[in-house]
Amino acid sequence: MTKSELRKTYKTLRNNLSENDIDECSLAIANQLLKLPIWEYVFYHIFLAIEEQKEVNTDYILNILSGKDKNILISKSDFDTGDMTHFLLTDSTVIKKNKYNIPEPIDGIEISSDKIDVVFIPLLAFDKKGHRIGYGKGFYDRFLAGCKPKTIKIGLSFFEAEIEIVDVYESDIKLDYCVTPEQVYRF
């Protein structure tokens, strides 16, 4: 299927999830993450879920990271440039939803993307080759292109892999892992 077809299909599938489904699946994803060899690093970038888009609730992952005393980074998106700025999440970080309902830090201690060790990535769908589909604005591809080559890229999905996304671009950055409630995919 094409990216456009998959976006439409998976937005519909996500819209059909109940709050309870989202909560249970998000907890299962967090538990699957504990199986990965990723916990010895320093800087972990995570997205804060857009509830209105029924994204994976990352609160469980945030609790794991906090419990392991990791440096947690969250981003602010600039829709004029298509870039993301990354801030250290602290007890004093003020978070506010932007006009697209994305929870973002107001400001804080900025950390460059080349310092990030692990990135948890939101997505709508992914395939068995590690390609992913987001909302189509390219924010994560631009962000990941600025990370160091060894940065671990982990997609989080409520649904299992598609066989293949047919219209992948050369600039699309593949995942290293994708975690679903049922399993961990390694690419």
C-alpha positions in Angstrom: 0.0 0.0 0.0 1.0 3.6 -0.4 1.8 6.0 2.4 -1.4 7.9 1.6 -3.6 4.7 1.8 -1.9 3.6 4.9 -2.3 7.0 6.7 -6.0 6.8 6.0 -6.4 3.2 7.1 -4.4 3.6 10.3 -6.0 6.9 11.3 -9.4 5.1 11.1 -8.1 2.1 13.0 -6.7 4.4 15.8 -10.0 6.4 15.9 -11.8 3.2 16.7 -9.7 2.5 19.8 -11.3 3.2 23.2 -9.5 5.0 26.0 -9.1 1.6 27.7 -7.7 0.0 24.6 -5.1 2.8 24.3 -4.2 2.6 28.0 -3.8 -1.2 27.9 -1.8 -1.2 24.6 0.4 1.6 25.8 1.3 -0.3 29.0 2.0 -3.4 27.0 4.3 -1.4 24.7 6.2 -0.1 27.7 6.6 -3.6 29.1 7.9 -4.8 25.7 10.5 -2.0 25.7 12.0 -3.4 28.9 13.2 -6.4 26.8 15.5 -4.2 24.6 19.2 -3.6 25.3 18.8 0.2 25.4 18.9 1.1 29.0 22.7 1.9 29.5 22.5 5.2 27.6 22.3 8.8 28.8 19.9 10.9 26.6 16.5 9.5 25.7 14.1 11.5 23.4 10.4 10.8 23.8 7.3 12.3 22.3 4.4 13.4 24.5 1.2 11.8 23.1 -1.4 13.9 21.2 -4.5 12.6 22.9 -6.8 13.9 20.2 -4.8 11.7 17.6 -5.1 8.7 19.9 -1.3 8.2 20.0 0.5 5.8 22.2 0.4 7.1 25.8 4.1 7.6 26.7 3.5 8.2 30.4 4.5 4.6 31.2 7.8 5.0 29.3 8.4 8.3 31.1 8.0 6.5 34.4 10.5 3.8 33.3 13.0 6.5 32.2 12.5 8.5 35.4 12.9 5.3 37.5 16.2 4.6 35.8 17.3 8.2 36.4 17.8 8.9 32.6 18.0 12.3 30.9 14.7 12.7 29.1 14.3 15.1 26.2 11.1 16.4 24.6 10.7 18.6 21.6 9.1 21.8 20.4 8.1 21.9 16.7 8.5 24.9 14.5 5.9 24.6 11.7 7.4 27.4 9.7 10.8 25.7 9.3 9.8 22.0 9.9 12.5 21.7 12.6 12.3 20.4 16.2 14.1 21.9 19.2 14.9 19.5 22.0 14.7 20.3 25.7 15.6 18.5 28.9 12.5 17.5 30.8 12.9 18.6 34.4 10.5 19.1 37.4 10.2 22.7 36.4 9.4 22.2 32.7 6.2 23.9 31.8 4.3 22.0 29.1 1.6 23.6 26.9 -0.4 22.3 23.9 0.3 24.1 20.7 -2.4 24.9 18.1 -2.1 21.2 16.8 -2.7 19.9 20.3 1.0 18.7 20.6 2.1 19.0 24.2 5.4 20.9 24.1 7.8 22.6 26.6 7.5 26.4 26.8 11.3 26.6 27.1 14.2 25.0 29.0 17.6 23.6 28.7 18.2 22.9 25.0 20.1 19.8 24.0 21.4 19.3 20.4 20.1 16.2 18.5 23.7 14.9 18.1 23.8 14.2 21.8 20.7 11.9 21.7 21.2 8.2 22.2 17.7 6.7 21.9 14.6 8.2 20.2 11.1 6.9 20.7 9.1 7.7 17.6 5.4 8.2 17.0 4.0 6.7 13.8 0.8 5.7 12.1 2.1 2.5 10.4 5.4 0.7 9.6 6.5 -2.2 7.4 8.7 -5.3 7.9 11.7 -3.5 6.5 11.7 -0.8 9.2 10.1 2.0 7.2 7.6 4.1 9.0 4.8 6.5 8.2 4.0 9.6 10.3 1.7 12.4 9.5 3.6 13.4 6.4 5.3 16.7 7.5 8.8 15.2 7.7 9.6 16.5 11.2 11.1 13.2 12.4 13.1 12.5 9.2 14.8 15.9 9.5 15.3 15.5 13.2 16.8 11.9 12.9 19.1 13.1 10.0 20.7 15.4 12.6 21.3 12.6 15.2 24.5 10.7 15.4 24.6 7.5 13.2 24.5 5.2 16.3 21.3 6.8 17.7 18.8 4.0 18.3 15.4 4.7 16.6 12.4 2.9 18.1 8.9 3.2 16.7 5.9 2.7 18.9 2.8 1.2 17.3 -0.6 -0.1 18.4 -0.7 -2.3 15.3 1.5 -4.9 13.7 3.8 -4.4 10.6 2.6 -4.1 7.1 4.4 -6.2 4.5 5.7 -3.2 2.5 5.2 0.5 2.1 5.6 0.9 -1.7 6.4 4.6 -2.0 9.4 5.0 0.4 11.8 7.9 -0.3 15.6 7.8 0.0 15.4 10.5 2.6 13.1 8.4 4.8 15.1 7.2 7.9 14.5 3.6 8.9 13.8 2.4 12.4 16.1 0.1 14.4 13.1 -1.4 16.3 9.4 -1.1 16.4 7.5 -2.1 19.5 3.9 -3.1 19.5 1.8 -4.5 22.4 2.5 -8.0 21.0 6.1 -8.0 20.0 9.4 -6.3 19.2 10.5 -6.0 15.6 14.2 -5.6 14.9 15.5 -4.2 11.6 
